[in-house]
Amino acid sequence: MGKAKWLAAAAVASFGVSAAQADEKIKMYITPFVGYTHLRIDRGTVYNEPETLRFDSLQWGATLGLHAPFGLVAEVGHSNAIHANIFDDIGDYSLSQTFGSIGWQVDFAEGWHITPRIGRGKWDLSSDHRVLLDGAGERHYQVKGWDNFWEVALMREVNSTMSMGVNFKDVDQEFGHSRTGEFMVRFQF
């Protein structure tokens, strides 16, 4: 779906705001999270590595967001994922991501909501011991890029200021792929 269609859909949805919702204010929130990231680094990204690498990483981070009364959600955030070389020989890797996303919160049942989002993020993949190759084939210990992603969160409201839930994020990245599952706690003010 093109940008114009997304904007048109958001505009149409905003006209459907009821009188009760019109009195509500935009809410701000911060959401710390911790989770698991599965990384795939494609063959040809790590110097002198003939195989595609697959490994798991510990991820943590936080987002800052705005939630409009009619459902629109906009966020910015930062996360770090690290794989430490303890029991294997693929090396230490870290993935840092700074991102922004937009989505729609859909409330259902009592206190539950699902929020699909799309976004764009700047990533930074680095290794302490392995040389990485950029798109031009040049050697670095750190490669950077920008990629689009999608994610979906399922949360349960605990009280008027706190929600807890899970988030799934999927990113096809220039170096390969990352897939993340996170536990989140959202504090709304």
Summary of the structure (lengths in Angstrom):
residues: 189
radius of gyration: 19.0
end to end distance: 32.6
largest distance: 63.2
contacts: 557
relative contact order: 0.19
helix: 9%
strand: 64%
